[in-house]
Amino acid sequence: MRKIVSKFALAAGLVLAMALTFSCSSDGGGGATYWYSIYGIKDASYTNYILGLQSQYENPSYDDIRYIWSEVKRVGIFIESNNGISEQEIKTFFIQRDISPKEADYYLARLKKRGNDLGVYTSGDIRYHSAVIYAERE
């Protein structure tokens, strides 16, 4: 009986280890995955404030983008957040919001190079003047 239990425990342990390995290493398509968060900006003055912060940096660092994001969170209203997102899903997100594929590719290039980025776009929700998406490599 003891031999059967230990073989069962060994088999269960192997199955669990395999499940954890595959679930943790899967990125949904062979590339990096990202988490994102979106905040709504109520009016033009706050949108201009965020755009002004962005324009201060010719080549912003990871920390510069994090600082701008902290200001977005301070003046904005949380809309949504998600993780495990592929580059293609981010590109699709932008295109669905009337951002050109070329602009979406530019955003993704900065995101891949630096590890984080944020984009300001016109909100489709009448409650917000604009929306800001922040994405970061997981």
N, CA, C and O atoms as CSV, one atom per row, in Angstrom:
chain,resi,resn,atom,element,x,y,z
A,1,MET,N,N,0.824,-1.193,0.000
A,1,MET,CA,C,0.000,0.000,0.000
A,1,MET,C,C,0.867,1.257,0.000
A,1,MET,O,O,0.579,2.221,-0.709
A,2,ARG,N,N,1.923,1.236,0.795
A,2,ARG,CA,C,2.802,2.401,0.908
A,2,ARG,C,C,3.452,2.721,-0.431
A,2,ARG,O,O,3.626,3.889,-0.778
A,3,LYS,N,N,3.815,1.675,-1.188
A,3,LYS,CA,C,4.456,1.843,-2.484
A,3,LYS,C,C,3.476,2.511,-3.468
A,3,LYS,O,O,3.885,3.362,-4.258
A,4,ILE,N,N,2.205,2.137,-3.426
A,4,ILE,CA,C,1.194,2.714,-4.304
A,4,ILE,C,C,0.997,4.186,-3.984
A,4,ILE,O,O,0.904,5.008,-4.894
A,5,VAL,N,N,0.934,4.528,-2.709
A,5,VAL,CA,C,0.742,5.906,-2.288
A,5,VAL,C,C,1.920,6.758,-2.735
A,5,VAL,O,O,1.714,7.860,-3.243
A,6,SER,N,N,3.150,6.281,-2.563
A,6,SER,CA,C,4.314,7.080,-2.940
A,6,SER,C,C,4.402,7.247,-4.459
A,6,SER,O,O,4.809,8.307,-4.934
A,7,LYS,N,N,4.030,6.221,-5.226
A,7,LYS,CA,C,4.005,6.372,-6.678
A,7,LYS,C,C,2.935,7.376,-7.093
A,7,LYS,O,O,3.142,8.176,-8.005
A,8,PHE,N,N,1.797,7.328,-6.420
A,8,PHE,CA,C,0.732,8.282,-6.698
A,8,PHE,C,C,1.185,9.702,-6.364
A,8,PHE,O,O,0.938,10.634,-7.129
A,9,ALA,N,N,1.842,9.859,-5.228
A,9,ALA,CA,C,2.341,11.178,-4.816
A,9,ALA,C,C,3.385,11.685,-5.804
A,9,ALA,O,O,3.392,12.867,-6.148
A,10,LEU,N,N,4.262,10.804,-6.261
A,10,LEU,CA,C,5.276,11.190,-7.240
A,10,LEU,C,C,4.618,11.618,-8.549
A,10,LEU,O,O,4.990,12.639,-9.127
A,11,ALA,N,N,3.655,10.850,-9.011
A,11,ALA,CA,C,2.963,11.183,-10.256
A,11,ALA,C,C,2.202,12.501,-10.117
A,11,ALA,O,O,2.233,13.338,-11.019
A,12,ALA,N,N,1.523,12.684,-8.993
A,12,ALA,CA,C,0.782,13.926,-8.763
A,12,ALA,C,C,1.743,15.109,-8.715
A,12,ALA,O,O,1.444,16.172,-9.258
A,13,GLY,N,N,2.882,14.932,-8.075
A,13,GLY,CA,C,3.883,15.996,-8.010
A,13,GLY,C,C,4.413,16.367,-9.385
A,13,GLY,O,O,4.596,17.546,-9.690
A,14,LEU,N,N,4.659,15.356,-10.217
A,14,LEU,CA,C,5.130,15.618,-11.586
A,14,LEU,C,C,4.074,16.359,-12.405
A,14,LEU,O,O,4.396,17.297,-13.134
A,15,VAL,N,N,2.832,15.945,-12.289
A,15,VAL,CA,C,1.748,16.617,-13.018
A,15,VAL,C,C,1.618,18.068,-12.560
A,15,VAL,O,O,1.455,18.968,-13.384
A,16,LEU,N,N,1.688,18.291,-11.272
A,16,LEU,CA,C,1.605,19.643,-10.738
A,16,LEU,C,C,2.779,20.493,-11.219
A,16,LEU,O,O,2.593,21.644,-11.614
A,17,ALA,N,N,3.981,19.933,-11.187
A,17,ALA,CA,C,5.165,20.666,-11.654
A,17,ALA,C,C,5.036,21.019,-13.130
A,17,ALA,O,O,5.380,22.129,-13.536
A,18,MET,N,N,4.545,20.084,-13.931
A,18,MET,CA,C,4.363,20.362,-15.362
A,18,MET,C,C,3.303,21.443,-15.571
A,18,MET,O,O,3.474,22.332,-16.405
A,19,ALA,N,N,2.238,21.366,-14.831
A,19,ALA,CA,C,1.171,22.362,-14.977
A,19,ALA,C,C,1.679,23.755,-14.624
A,19,ALA,O,O,1.398,24.722,-15.331
A,20,LEU,N,N,2.424,23.852,-13.534
A,20,LEU,CA,C,2.979,25.148,-13.142
A,20,LEU,C,C,3.981,25.656,-14.162
A,20,LEU,O,O,4.000,26.846,-14.475
A,21,THR,N,N,4.816,24.764,-14.684
A,21,THR,CA,C,5.808,25.170,-15.683
A,21,THR,C,C,5.130,25.727,-16.920
A,21,THR,O,O,5.505,26.793,-17.406
A,22,PHE,N,N,4.136,25.019,-17.432
A,22,PHE,CA,C,3.477,25.475,-18.646
A,22,PHE,C,C,2.635,26.719,-18.419
A,22,PHE,O,O,2.588,27.589,-19.289
A,23,SER,N,N,1.977,26.828,-17.291
A,23,SER,CA,C,1.145,28.007,-17.058
A,23,SER,C,C,1.991,29.242,-16.798
A,23,SER,O,O,1.591,30.340,-17.187
A,24,CYS,N,N,3.130,29.108,-16.164
A,24,CYS,CA,C,3.979,30.267,-15.864
A,24,CYS,C,C,4.804,30.684,-17.059
A,24,CYS,O,O,5.121,31.866,-17.198
A,25,SER,N,N,5.162,29.757,-17.924
A,25,SER,CA,C,6.024,30.114,-19.040
A,25,SER,C,C,5.238,30.504,-20.274
A,25,SER,O,O,5.817,31.020,-21.230
A,26,SER,N,N,3.956,30.276,-20.280
A,26,SER,CA,C,3.153,30.616,-21.449
A,26,SER,C,C,2.905,32.105,-21.503
A,26,SER,O,O,2.484,32.716,-20.521
A,27,ASP,N,N,3.170,32.687,-22.668
A,27,ASP,CA,C,2.917,34.111,-22.825
A,27,ASP,C,C,1.922,34.376,-23.930
A,27,ASP,O,O,1.806,35.503,-24.411
A,28,GLY,N,N,1.210,33.358,-24.331
A,28,GLY,CA,C,0.128,33.545,-25.278
A,28,GLY,C,C,0.573,33.827,-26.690
A,28,GLY,O,O,-0.199,34.415,-27.447
A,29,GLY,N,N,1.777,33.444,-27.097
A,29,GLY,CA,C,2.136,33.646,-28.476
A,29,GLY,C,C,3.612,33.843,-28.712
A,29,GLY,O,O,3.995,34.258,-29.806
A,30,GLY,N,N,4.441,33.574,-27.765
A,30,GLY,CA,C,5.861,33.606,-28.016
A,30,GLY,C,C,6.537,34.942,-27.783
A,30,GLY,O,O,7.746,35.040,-27.993
A,31,GLY,N,N,5.829,35.970,-27.365
A,31,GLY,CA,C,6.441,37.272,-27.124
A,31,GLY,C,C,6.240,37.715,-25.702
A,31,GLY,O,O,5.664,37.005,-24.878
A,32,ALA,N,N,6.728,38.907,-25.434
A,32,ALA,CA,C,6.578,39.490,-24.104
A,32,ALA,C,C,5.106,39.774,-23.823
A,32,ALA,O,O,4.311,39.969,-24.742
A,33,THR,N,N,4.762,39.794,-22.555
A,33,THR,CA,C,3.419,40.196,-22.159
A,33,THR,C,C,3.517,41.454,-21.306
A,33,THR,O,O,4.563,41.768,-20.738
A,34,TYR,N,N,2.409,42.152,-21.235
A,34,TYR,CA,C,2.368,43.452,-20.579
A,34,TYR,C,C,1.136,43.544,-19.699
A,34,TYR,O,O,0.160,42.819,-19.893
A,35,TRP,N,N,1.192,44.438,-18.736
A,35,TRP,CA,C,-0.012,44.828,-18.007
A,35,TRP,C,C,-0.278,46.268,-18.376
A,35,TRP,O,O,0.640,47.034,-18.668
A,36,TYR,N,N,-1.534,46.621,-18.357
A,36,TYR,CA,C,-1.884,47.997,-18.670
A,36,TYR,C,C,-2.923,48.494,-17.688
A,36,TYR,O,O,-3.607,47.721,-17.018
A,37,SER,N,N,-3.017,49.813,-17.628
A,37,SER,CA,C,-4.039,50.460,-16.829
A,37,SER,C,C,-4.485,51.703,-17.587
A,37,SER,O,O,-3.683,52.357,-18.253
A,38,ILE,N,N,-5.760,52.018,-17.480
A,38,ILE,CA,C,-6.317,53.173,-18.176
A,38,ILE,C,C,-7.005,54.077,-17.165
A,38,ILE,O,O,-7.747,53.623,-16.295
A,39,TYR,N,N,-6.738,55.359,-17.306
A,39,TYR,CA,C,-7.393,56.377,-16.482
A,39,TYR,C,C,-8.059,57.392,-17.402
A,39,TYR,O,O,-7.509,57.756,-18.441
A,40,GLY,N,N,-9.240,57.842,-17.014
A,40,GLY,CA,C,-9.942,58.896,-17.730
A,40,GLY,C,C,-9.545,60.255,-17.191
A,40,GLY,O,O,-9.355,60.424,-15.986
A,41,ILE,N,N,-9.420,61.222,-18.086
A,41,ILE,CA,C,-9.090,62.596,-17.711
A,41,ILE,C,C,-10.331,63.440,-17.988
A,41,ILE,O,O,-10.820,63.498,-19.116
A,42,LYS,N,N,-10.828,64.092,-16.941
A,42,LYS,CA,C,-12.118,64.792,-17.006
A,42,LYS,C,C,-12.166,65.979,-17.961
A,42,LYS,O,O,-13.154,66.146,-18.676
A,43,ASP,N,N,-11.127,66.805,-17.989
A,43,ASP,CA,C,-11.243,68.030,-18.791
A,43,ASP,C,C,-9.950,68.359,-19.527
A,43,ASP,O,O,-8.911,67.738,-19.304
A,44,ALA,N,N,-10.040,69.347,-20.406
A,44,ALA,CA,C,-8.924,69.721,-21.268
A,44,ALA,C,C,-7.726,70.233,-20.477
A,44,ALA,O,O,-6.586,69.998,-20.878
A,45,SER,N,N,-7.952,70.918,-19.378
A,45,SER,CA,C,-6.816,71.463,-18.626
A,45,SER,C,C,-5.927,70.346,-18.076
A,45,SER,O,O,-4.702,70.463,-18.113
A,46,TYR,N,N,-6.520,69.273,-17.571
A,46,TYR,CA,C,-5.712,68.150,-17.080
A,46,TYR,C,C,-5.067,67.388,-18.241
A,46,TYR,O,O,-3.937,66.915,-18.120
A,47,THR,N,N,-5.774,67.269,-19.355
A,47,THR,CA,C,-5.171,66.638,-20.532
A,47,THR,C,C,-3.948,67.436,-20.963
A,47,THR,O,O,-2.895,66.859,-21.237
A,48,ASN,N,N,-4.080,68.759,-21.025
A,48,ASN,CA,C,-2.952,69.612,-21.414
A,48,ASN,C,C,-1.807,69.507,-20.414
A,48,ASN,O,O,-0.638,69.550,-20.798
A,49,TYR,N,N,-2.137,69.370,-19.146
A,49,TYR,CA,C,-1.112,69.193,-18.116
A,49,TYR,C,C,-0.295,67.928,-18.385
A,49,TYR,O,O,0.935,67.963,-18.351
A,50,ILE,N,N,-0.973,66.820,-18.652
A,50,ILE,CA,C,-0.288,65.548,-18.918
A,50,ILE,C,C,0.520,65.639,-20.208
A,50,ILE,O,O,1.663,65.184,-20.256
A,51,LEU,N,N,-0.056,66.215,-21.240
A,51,LEU,CA,C,0.670,66.369,-22.504
A,51,LEU,C,C,1.893,67.273,-22.311
A,51,LEU,O,O,2.937,67.044,-22.922
A,52,GLY,N,N,1.765,68.290,-21.470
A,52,GLY,CA,C,2.893,69.167,-21.168
A,52,GLY,C,C,4.019,68.423,-20.459
A,52,GLY,O,O,5.196,68.639,-20.747
A,53,LEU,N,N,3.647,67.542,-19.526
A,53,LEU,CA,C,4.661,66.728,-18.855
A,53,LEU,C,C,5.391,65.846,-19.866
A,53,LEU,O,O,6.614,65.714,-19.822
A,54,GLN,N,N,4.632,65.251,-20.768
A,54,GLN,CA,C,5.245,64.397,-21.782
A,54,GLN,C,C,6.207,65.181,-22.663
A,54,GLN,O,O,7.284,64.692,-23.004
A,55,SER,N,N,5.819,66.387,-23.028
A,55,SER,CA,C,6.645,67.162,-23.960
A,55,SER,C,C,7.928,67.676,-23.312
A,55,SER,O,O,8.823,68.129,-24.025
A,56,GLN,N,N,8.047,67.621,-21.992
A,56,GLN,CA,C,9.266,68.046,-21.305
A,56,GLN,C,C,10.450,67.125,-21.599
A,56,GLN,O,O,11.606,67.529,-21.473
A,57,TYR,N,N,10.156,65.901,-21.987
A,57,TYR,CA,C,11.199,64.898,-22.167
A,57,TYR,C,C,11.360,64.569,-23.654
A,57,TYR,O,O,10.418,64.124,-24.311
A,58,GLU,N,N,12.563,64.795,-24.167
A,58,GLU,CA,C,12.835,64.444,-25.556
A,58,GLU,C,C,12.961,62.932,-25.708
A,58,GLU,O,O,12.441,62.340,-26.654
A,59,ASN,N,N,13.657,62.326,-24.764
A,59,ASN,CA,C,13.847,60.882,-24.761
A,59,ASN,C,C,13.642,60.385,-23.328
A,59,ASN,O,O,14.614,60.130,-22.617
A,60,PRO,N,N,12.380,60.248,-22.900
A,60,PRO,CA,C,12.117,59.932,-21.489
A,60,PRO,C,C,12.636,58.556,-21.079
A,60,PRO,O,O,12.635,57.609,-21.865
A,61,SER,N,N,13.074,58.478,-19.844
A,61,SER,CA,C,13.517,57.205,-19.272
A,61,SER,C,C,12.307,56.455,-18.711
A,61,SER,O,O,11.190,56.972,-18.678
A,62,TYR,N,N,12.561,55.244,-18.279
A,62,TYR,CA,C,11.542,54.432,-17.621
A,62,TYR,C,C,10.964,55.200,-16.427
A,62,TYR,O,O,9.748,55.262,-16.246
A,63,ASP,N,N,11.853,55.782,-15.619
A,63,ASP,CA,C,11.416,56.521,-14.431
A,63,ASP,C,C,10.647,57.793,-14.784
A,63,ASP,O,O,9.723,58.172,-14.064
A,64,ASP,N,N,11.016,58.458,-15.884
A,64,ASP,CA,C,10.276,59.648,-16.324
A,64,ASP,C,C,8.832,59.278,-16.643
A,64,ASP,O,O,7.900,59.984,-16.258
A,65,ILE,N,N,8.655,58.164,-17.351
A,65,ILE,CA,C,7.302,57.707,-17.701
A,65,ILE,C,C,6.539,57.319,-16.435
A,65,ILE,O,O,5.347,57.603,-16.317
A,66,ARG,N,N,7.213,56.680,-15.501
A,66,ARG,CA,C,6.550,56.327,-14.233
A,66,ARG,C,C,6.088,57.586,-13.492
A,66,ARG,O,O,5.012,57.598,-12.895
A,67,TYR,N,N,6.905,58.645,-13.533
A,67,TYR,CA,C,6.514,59.900,-12.881
A,67,TYR,C,C,5.268,60.488,-13.551
A,67,TYR,O,O,4.326,60.888,-12.867
A,68,ILE,N,N,5.263,60.539,-14.876
A,68,ILE,CA,C,4.093,61.074,-15.587
A,68,ILE,C,C,2.864,60.228,-15.244
A,68,ILE,O,O,1.774,60.761,-15.034
A,69,TRP,N,N,3.048,58.913,-15.189
A,69,TRP,CA,C,1.939,58.018,-14.851
A,69,TRP,C,C,1.409,58.305,-13.443
A,69,TRP,O,O,0.202,58.251,-13.209
A,70,SER,N,N,2.306,58.607,-12.518
A,70,SER,CA,C,1.846,58.927,-11.163
A,70,SER,C,C,0.985,60.191,-11.167
A,70,SER,O,O,0.037,60.298,-10.389
A,71,GLU,N,N,1.308,61.136,-12.032
A,71,GLU,CA,C,0.498,62.343,-12.160
A,71,GLU,C,C,-0.849,62.039,-12.815
A,71,GLU,O,O,-1.871,62.610,-12.432
A,72,VAL,N,N,-0.850,61.149,-13.791
A,72,VAL,CA,C,-2.117,60.727,-14.412
A,72,VAL,C,C,-3.027,60.130,-13.347
A,72,VAL,O,O,-4.211,60.463,-13.285
A,73,LYS,N,N,-2.490,59.260,-12.515
A,73,LYS,CA,C,-3.294,58.633,-11.461
A,73,LYS,C,C,-3.784,59.659,-10.443
A,73,LYS,O,O,-4.858,59.503,-9.863
A,74,ARG,N,N,-2.996,60.700,-10.232
A,74,ARG,CA,C,-3.385,61.734,-9.273
A,74,ARG,C,C,-4.559,62.561,-9.789
A,74,ARG,O,O,-5.451,62.910,-9.015
A,75,VAL,N,N,-4.574,62.885,-11.098
A,75,VAL,CA,C,-5.613,63.770,-11.627
A,75,VAL,C,C,-6.724,63.026,-12.370
A,75,VAL,O,O,-7.764,63.610,-12.678
A,76,GLY,N,N,-6.508,61.745,-12.657
A,76,GLY,CA,C,-7.471,60.987,-13.448
A,76,GLY,C,C,-8.370,60.096,-12.619
A,76,GLY,O,O,-8.306,60.066,-11.390
A,77,ILE,N,N,-9.208,59.373,-13.338
A,77,ILE,CA,C,-10.172,58.452,-12.733
A,77,ILE,C,C,-9.943,57.070,-13.331
A,77,ILE,O,O,-9.949,56.903,-14.551
A,78,PHE,N,N,-9.742,56.084,-12.466
A,78,PHE,CA,C,-9.484,54.722,-12.911
A,78,PHE,C,C,-10.624,54.207,-13.789
A,78,PHE,O,O,-11.801,54.365,-13.464
A,79,ILE,N,N,-10.246,53.586,-14.911
A,79,ILE,CA,C,-11.237,52.970,-15.800
A,79,ILE,C,C,-11.079,51.445,-15.795
A,79,ILE,O,O,-12.034,50.722,-15.511
A,80,GLU,N,N,-9.870,50.959,-16.111
A,80,GLU,CA,C,-9.664,49.512,-16.143
A,80,GLU,C,C,-8.185,49.179,-16.106
A,80,GLU,O,O,-7.326,50.036,-16.314
A,81,SER,N,N,-7.911,47.907,-15.834
A,81,SER,CA,C,-6.546,47.403,-15.796
A,81,SER,C,C,-6.591,45.923,-16.142
A,81,SER,O,O,-7.580,45.239,-15.877
A,82,ASN,N,N,-5.504,45.439,-16.737
A,82,ASN,CA,C,-5.453,44.029,-17.101
A,82,ASN,C,C,-3.993,43.631,-17.250
A,82,ASN,O,O,-3.124,44.489,-17.407
A,83,ASN,N,N,-3.724,42.336,-17.201
A,83,ASN,CA,C,-2.359,41.861,-17.394
A,83,ASN,C,C,-2.336,40.683,-18.349
A,83,ASN,O,O,-3.381,40.180,-18.762
A,84,GLY,N,N,-1.114,40.242,-18.699
A,84,GLY,CA,C,-0.970,39.122,-19.635
A,84,GLY,C,C,-1.340,39.492,-21.054
A,84,GLY,O,O,-1.751,38.630,-21.831
A,85,ILE,N,N,-1.203,40.754,-21.402
A,85,ILE,CA,C,-1.625,41.251,-22.704
A,85,ILE,C,C,-0.458,41.181,-23.688
A,85,ILE,O,O,0.665,41.555,-23.351
A,86,SER,N,N,-0.721,40.707,-24.890
A,86,SER,CA,C,0.318,40.624,-25.916
A,86,SER,C,C,0.461,41.961,-26.641
A,86,SER,O,O,-0.395,42.838,-26.530
A,87,GLU,N,N,1.549,42.097,-27.379
A,87,GLU,CA,C,1.760,43.299,-28.180
A,87,GLU,C,C,0.629,43.480,-29.190
A,87,GLU,O,O,0.154,44.596,-29.403
A,88,GLN,N,N,0.206,42.395,-29.803
A,88,GLN,CA,C,-0.871,42.486,-30.792
A,88,GLN,C,C,-2.165,42.973,-30.154
A,88,GLN,O,O,-2.904,43.745,-30.765
A,89,GLU,N,N,-2.445,42.533,-28.941
A,89,GLU,CA,C,-3.649,42.993,-28.251
A,89,GLU,C,C,-3.567,44.485,-27.934
A,89,GLU,O,O,-4.576,45.186,-27.998
A,90,ILE,N,N,-2.380,44.971,-27.594
A,90,ILE,CA,C,-2.212,46.406,-27.357
A,90,ILE,C,C,-2.427,47.172,-28.650
A,90,ILE,O,O,-3.100,48.203,-28.661
A,91,LYS,N,N,-1.860,46.675,-29.735
A,91,LYS,CA,C,-2.025,47.342,-31.037
A,91,LYS,C,C,-3.500,47.373,-31.425
A,91,LYS,O,O,-4.000,48.404,-31.877
A,92,THR,N,N,-4.191,46.269,-31.255
A,92,THR,CA,C,-5.617,46.205,-31.571
A,92,THR,C,C,-6.405,47.193,-30.720
A,92,THR,O,O,-7.316,47.857,-31.214
A,93,PHE,N,N,-6.052,47.290,-29.443
A,93,PHE,CA,C,-6.692,48.241,-28.534
A,93,PHE,C,C,-6.612,49.653,-29.115
A,93,PHE,O,O,-7.617,50.363,-29.167
A,94,PHE,N,N,-5.425,50.057,-29.549
A,94,PHE,CA,C,-5.249,51.400,-30.101
A,94,PHE,C,C,-6.028,51.585,-31.406
A,94,PHE,O,O,-6.685,52.609,-31.598
A,95,ILE,N,N,-5.956,50.627,-32.274
A,95,ILE,CA,C,-6.630,50.743,-33.569
A,95,ILE,C,C,-8.136,50.852,-33.384
A,95,ILE,O,O,-8.801,51.582,-34.119
A,96,GLN,N,N,-8.677,50.132,-32.409
A,96,GLN,CA,C,-10.110,50.223,-32.121
A,96,GLN,C,C,-10.506,51.600,-31.602
A,96,GLN,O,O,-11.685,51.954,-31.604
A,97,ARG,N,N,-9.529,52.367,-31.162
A,97,ARG,CA,C,-9.789,53.721,-30.654
A,97,ARG,C,C,-9.328,54.782,-31.643
A,97,ARG,O,O,-8.960,55.891,-31.256
A,98,ASP,N,N,-9.353,54.426,-32.930
A,98,ASP,CA,C,-9.040,55.327,-34.040
A,98,ASP,C,C,-7.625,55.873,-34.023
A,98,ASP,O,O,-7.380,56.982,-34.500
A,99,ILE,N,N,-6.700,55.113,-33.484
A,99,ILE,CA,C,-5.284,55.451,-33.568
A,99,ILE,C,C,-4.731,54.644,-34.741
A,99,ILE,O,O,-4.991,53.446,-34.854
A,100,SER,N,N,-3.979,55.296,-35.600
A,100,SER,CA,C,-3.498,54.628,-36.812
A,100,SER,C,C,-2.564,53.474,-36.470
A,100,SER,O,O,-1.898,53.497,-35.435
A,101,PRO,N,N,-2.514,52.471,-37.333
A,101,PRO,CA,C,-1.576,51.364,-37.102
A,101,PRO,C,C,-0.129,51.856,-36.981
A,101,PRO,O,O,0.651,51.300,-36.208
A,102,LYS,N,N,0.225,52.885,-37.732
A,102,LYS,CA,C,1.585,53.434,-37.671
A,102,LYS,C,C,1.866,54.024,-36.276
A,102,LYS,O,O,2.932,53.795,-35.704
A,103,GLU,N,N,0.910,54.777,-35.743
A,103,GLU,CA,C,1.071,55.338,-34.397
A,103,GLU,C,C,1.108,54.229,-33.344
A,103,GLU,O,O,1.881,54.307,-32.388
A,104,ALA,N,N,0.276,53.196,-33.515
A,104,ALA,CA,C,0.272,52.066,-32.581
A,104,ALA,C,C,1.618,51.346,-32.618
A,104,ALA,O,O,2.135,50.949,-31.574
A,105,ASP,N,N,2.188,51.176,-33.811
A,105,ASP,CA,C,3.509,50.549,-33.933
A,105,ASP,C,C,4.586,51.395,-33.256
A,105,ASP,O,O,5.504,50.860,-32.635
A,106,TYR,N,N,4.468,52.716,-33.380
A,106,TYR,CA,C,5.420,53.620,-32.735
A,106,TYR,C,C,5.350,53.463,-31.205
A,106,TYR,O,O,6.379,53.408,-30.532
A,107,TYR,N,N,4.138,53.394,-30.675
A,107,TYR,CA,C,3.938,53.182,-29.239
A,107,TYR,C,C,4.579,51.861,-28.817
A,107,TYR,O,O,5.297,51.809,-27.819
A,108,LEU,N,N,4.320,50.799,-29.572
A,108,LEU,CA,C,4.863,49.483,-29.227
A,108,LEU,C,C,6.386,49.471,-29.283
A,108,LEU,O,O,7.030,48.825,-28.456
A,109,ALA,N,N,6.966,50.175,-30.246
A,109,ALA,CA,C,8.433,50.230,-30.340
A,109,ALA,C,C,9.025,50.881,-29.084
A,109,ALA,O,O,10.026,50.407,-28.546
A,110,ARG,N,N,8.404,51.961,-28.628
A,110,ARG,CA,C,8.876,52.623,-27.400
A,110,ARG,C,C,8.668,51.712,-26.194
A,110,ARG,O,O,9.528,51.629,-25.318
A,111,LEU,N,N,7.538,51.037,-26.153
A,111,LEU,CA,C,7.227,50.128,-25.050
A,111,LEU,C,C,8.249,48.995,-24.980
A,111,LEU,O,O,8.734,48.659,-23.900
A,112,LYS,N,N,8.573,48.411,-26.122
A,112,LYS,CA,C,9.542,47.312,-26.149
A,112,LYS,C,C,10.942,47.789,-25.792
A,112,LYS,O,O,11.682,47.081,-25.109
A,113,LYS,N,N,11.313,48.979,-26.245
A,113,LYS,CA,C,12.655,49.500,-25.997
A,113,LYS,C,C,12.858,49.881,-24.527
A,113,LYS,O,O,13.861,49.511,-23.917
A,114,ARG,N,N,11.911,50.610,-23.973
A,114,ARG,CA,C,12.058,51.151,-22.628
A,114,ARG,C,C,11.482,50.223,-21.555
A,114,ARG,O,O,11.973,50.209,-20.426
A,115,GLY,N,N,10.448,49.450,-21.894
A,115,GLY,CA,C,9.804,48.584,-20.906
A,115,GLY,C,C,8.507,49.154,-20.364
A,115,GLY,O,O,7.754,48.457,-19.684
A,116,ASN,N,N,8.240,50.436,-20.667
A,116,ASN,CA,C,6.970,51.048,-20.282
A,116,ASN,C,C,6.695,52.221,-21.219
A,116,ASN,O,O,7.606,52.743,-21.862
A,117,ASP,N,N,5.464,52.617,-21.286
A,117,ASP,CA,C,5.091,53.795,-22.066
A,117,ASP,C,C,3.664,54.173,-21.713
A,117,ASP,O,O,2.914,53.387,-21.134
A,118,LEU,N,N,3.314,55.391,-22.074
A,118,LEU,CA,C,1.922,55.791,-21.914
A,118,LEU,C,C,1.492,56.555,-23.145
A,118,LEU,O,O,2.295,57.191,-23.828
A,119,GLY,N,N,0.213,56.475,-23.404
A,119,GLY,CA,C,-0.367,57.153,-24.555
A,119,GLY,C,C,-1.645,57.855,-24.155
A,119,GLY,O,O,-2.442,57.338,-23.373
A,120,VAL,N,N,-1.826,59.042,-24.705
A,120,VAL,CA,C,-3.033,59.831,-24.457
A,120,VAL,C,C,-3.875,59.740,-25.725
A,120,VAL,O,O,-3.367,59.937,-26.829
A,121,TYR,N,N,-5.139,59.445,-25.569
A,121,TYR,CA,C,-6.025,59.367,-26.731
A,121,TYR,C,C,-7.382,59.949,-26.371
A,121,TYR,O,O,-7.740,60.064,-25.199
A,122,THR,N,N,-8.126,60.313,-27.402
A,122,THR,CA,C,-9.461,60.864,-27.217
A,122,THR,C,C,-10.369,59.769,-26.684
A,122,THR,O,O,-10.428,58.667,-27.230
A,123,SER,N,N,-11.065,60.087,-25.628
A,123,SER,CA,C,-11.944,59.097,-25.008
A,123,SER,C,C,-13.253,58.994,-25.783
A,123,SER,O,O,-13.820,59.998,-26.214
A,124,GLY,N,N,-13.711,57.775,-25.948
A,124,GLY,CA,C,-15.017,57.548,-26.544
A,124,GLY,C,C,-16.144,57.685,-25.536
A,124,GLY,O,O,-17.319,57.644,-25.902
A,125,ASP,N,N,-15.795,57.847,-24.287
A,125,ASP,CA,C,-16.758,57.976,-23.199
A,125,ASP,C,C,-16.982,59.463,-22.928
A,125,ASP,O,O,-16.028,60.193,-22.659
A,126,ILE,N,N,-18.225,59.914,-22.997
A,126,ILE,CA,C,-18.515,61.340,-22.847
A,126,ILE,C,C,-18.179,61.877,-21.456
A,126,ILE,O,O,-18.144,63.092,-21.260
A,127,ARG,N,N,-17.934,61.004,-20.500
A,127,ARG,CA,C,-17.575,61.462,-19.150
A,127,ARG,C,C,-16.139,61.981,-19.079
A,127,ARG,O,O,-15.773,62.669,-18.127
A,128,TYR,N,N,-15.322,61.649,-20.092
A,128,TYR,CA,C,-13.907,62.006,-20.059
A,128,TYR,C,C,-13.516,62.793,-21.304
A,128,TYR,O,O,-13.976,62.506,-22.410
A,129,HIS,N,N,-12.680,63.765,-21.108
A,129,HIS,CA,C,-12.122,64.522,-22.227
A,129,HIS,C,C,-11.133,63.651,-23.000
A,129,HIS,O,O,-11.126,63.644,-24.231
A,130,SER,N,N,-10.302,62.920,-22.265
A,130,SER,CA,C,-9.323,62.020,-22.878
A,130,SER,C,C,-9.108,60.831,-21.946
A,130,SER,O,O,-9.641,60.775,-20.838
A,131,ALA,N,N,-8.329,59.907,-22.421
A,131,ALA,CA,C,-7.961,58.758,-21.604
A,131,ALA,C,C,-6.467,58.528,-21.785
A,131,ALA,O,O,-5.889,58.869,-22.817
A,132,VAL,N,N,-5.858,57.946,-20.763
A,132,VAL,CA,C,-4.430,57.660,-20.803
A,132,VAL,C,C,-4.245,56.183,-20.503
A,132,VAL,O,O,-4.770,55.659,-19.521
A,133,ILE,N,N,-3.490,55.526,-21.368
A,133,ILE,CA,C,-3.145,54.127,-21.127
A,133,ILE,C,C,-1.663,54.070,-20.766
A,133,ILE,O,O,-0.820,54.683,-21.421
A,134,TYR,N,N,-1.376,53.332,-19.726
A,134,TYR,CA,C,0.000,53.061,-19.320
A,134,TYR,C,C,0.202,51.564,-19.455
A,134,TYR,O,O,-0.621,50.781,-18.981
A,135,ALA,N,N,1.289,51.160,-20.096
A,135,ALA,CA,C,1.608,49.739,-20.223
A,135,ALA,C,C,3.045,49.514,-19.781
A,135,ALA,O,O,3.917,50.368,-19.946
A,136,GLU,N,N,3.257,48.333,-19.214
A,136,GLU,CA,C,4.576,47.986,-18.692
A,136,GLU,C,C,4.824,46.502,-18.938
A,136,GLU,O,O,3.920,45.681,-18.783
A,137,ARG,N,N,6.050,46.163,-19.321
A,137,ARG,CA,C,6.395,44.759,-19.542
A,137,ARG,C,C,6.313,44.017,-18.224
A,137,ARG,O,O,6.750,44.511,-17.185
A,138,GLU,N,N,5.740,42.808,-18.285
A,138,GLU,CA,C,5.621,41.982,-17.068
A,138,GLU,C,C,6.922,41.248,-16.818
A,138,GLU,O,O,7.032,40.501,-15.845
